[in-house]
């Protein structure tokens, strides 16, 4: 789960943390990434990096084929 640390729409203590705790997956498969910023993190490249790492882990890395 990726969130902004200072999100005013979904605050960490009252929204993000409870949702994370109730996710129906084993704790070893859960990760809560808090990025600097509010509802829209300051560096969106970090969101992309985290999302791609998750996709690679659970769906496998992309293999490029030669033309």
Buried (B, 14 or more C-beta within 10 A) or exposed (E): EBBBBBBEEEEBEEEBEEEBEEEEEEEEEEEBBBBEBBEEBEEEEBBEEBEEEBEEEEEEEEEEEEE
